């Protein structure tokens, strides 16, 4: 059962079913024993005590005698029939008793005179008593109401049935309460631990295996806690990396200033070096701010309708001049029209980051191949270089901020490790995905997938 509602609903039905079955079994046992006992009672055995009561206290005493016996023998009714065929308590006789009374009247066995003994009864054994005035009363005993169920109208049976009902319902309620509250208590404890700063707090696999709503909540909580831990670690890593990256150009600036202060130094050359380091520092700060905006809760996206292929061709043309200066090429042999609603400036920078990164590492006299195609409702942009590629364990991590495959090589190339991270976030913001793989024959292939058509921006917290 995957629904907590269904479990609770069935638990109540099960409780009622158990109560009905258990109470029915107990009631059947009581009815069987009491019916057996009542059927062994012979009304003739009560005639003498009734006669004594009638002679001593009159008709009022006999009525009290009847009430006392009916309280003692629950389920039996005692009827004393007068000469008119009516019960002295004014009760209506059962149909079968009425027939017997009529037969006795027909044979003249009701009324005044000498009471008839069992040997005088031609129809059925019965007892008769008389008062001091000679009035004869005939005793009949029979079941009151519905014979089986009237036997249950006693305090001991009622109390026992109530105790059974309370016991069964109590056991089921204890199980149900424990079933519901255990994961809630564990979730509450984990929430408090998480709020106190323990990012490793988890509900645990014991409750994750549950398939109801509480199991879903436990799994969602653990995913949330893991996500928070990764975000905090990412934040700490980002702060550490930013500090480290800022320290490098600042150190170079100090060196340049120190050289400029030396007597006979080339001031112009040192100022040029200071200018270059300042530009690099400005570029780094700009990338950090851009990445921060992209990872905010609601990044600004200005959507417009345009052809993605034309945007890619514009980037290719812009980078060709830079490639020729390095004795490299940028080519685009395959492209199809792709109409898309997106932020053109964000996509331009994201795609340009990939192309420039490929141009940075492709070997001299080789080309960076940029192609645009369509696969269903996805626009696919592939950028391949002919460089050294990336080892498989690093393929997914190259899209993390400040991550470098080879520290010395990437620093020599002038990269900060932010370009591909910005690209990944921009593509995710537009509902797409980015992946990298090593090409057959050498080099790296970066694939950008973008949905063709208008889509609402996605929260980048899920891909940070």
C-alpha positions, 0 to 999 in steps of 0.5 A: 500500500503506497498511500498513508490514507489507505493504510489508516482507512483499512486500519479502521475497517480492520479494527471494526472487523476484529471487534465484530468477530471477537465480540460475536465469538464471545457472545456466541459462547455466552449465549450457548452456556446460558441457553443451555442453563435456561433450558434446564430450568423447570417452571414447576420447581418455582411453584412452591416458593411462588405459593408461599409469596402469594399467601404471605404478601398477596398479589403484590408479593407475587409481582415482586417475586416475578421481578426478582426471578427475572433479574436472577434468570436473565432471558426468562420471563415468568407469567402468572395467568389469572382466570381471564387468561391475562398476565397479572403484570398486564404484559402481552403474552407471546403467541404460543402462550396465548394458544396454550392459555386458550386450550387450558380455558377450553378444558376448564383449567383456569379460574377458581377452585383447586389448582391442577397438578402436572398429572391433571394437564392433558396438554403440557406440564404446568404449575398452578398456585392459589391465593387465600380467596381461591383464585388460581394462577397458572405459571408459564415461563418463556424467553423474553424478546429474541431468545439469543440476544436477550441473553446478552442484556447483562452487565457482565456481558456488556462490560466484557464486550466493551473491554474487548472493543477497547482492547482490540481498538487500543492495540490497532491504534497503538500500532497505527500511532507508532507506524505514523509517529516513528518516522515523524519523530525521526524527521523532527530530530533530523530537522533539528540537527540540520538546523543546528548545523549538522549537514550530515543529518539524515532520516535514514534508509529504515524509513526511505524504504516505505512506499507511503507519503511518509517514505516519500517525505523521508526521501525528499528530506534526505535529498534536500539535506544532501543538496544543502550539504553540497551547496554549502560545500560548493559555497565554501569551495567557491569562496576559497577558490575566489580568494586563491584566484584573486591572490595571484593577480594581486601578487603579480601587481605587487611584483610589478610595483616593486620592479617599477620602484627600482632605480633604472627600471623600465617604467613603461614596461612595468606599467604595461604589466600592471595594466595587463594584470589589472585587466585579468583581475577585472575579467576574473571579477566580472566572471565571478559576478556573472556566475553569481547572478546566474546562480541566484534564485531568480536570474534575469532572463530576457527572452526573444525569438531568434535563429540559433544557427545564425547566433552560432555562425556569428560566434564562429566568424568572430573567433576566426580572426583570433584563431588565425593569429594562433595559426588555428582555424574555426570551421562550421560545416553543418548547421540547420535553422533552429528557431528558439525563444531564449536570452540571446546574450546569455547563449552567445556568451555560453557558446562562445566560452566553449568555442574559445576554450576549444580554441585555447587547447586545440593543436596548431594547424588544426580546426575547431569544428562547430556544428548545429543539428536537430534531434527531435525537439532538441537543438544540438550544438557540438564543439570539437577540438583537436587537443589533448582531451580530458581524462574520463574522471574529469569529464563532468567536473570541468563544468564546476567553478574554478576546476582545472584538469591540469593546474599549470597548463590551465594557468598558462592558457590564461583560464580561470576555470569559470567559462565552462561553469557559466556555460553549464548554468546558462544552458540549464537555465534554458532547460538544456544540458551540457556534456563532454566526451573524448573524441575518437582520434583525440580531442574533446567534444562538448555537446550543448542540448537546448529545447527548441521552443519557448520554455519557462526558466528553470531554477539553477539551484538544482544544477548549482 
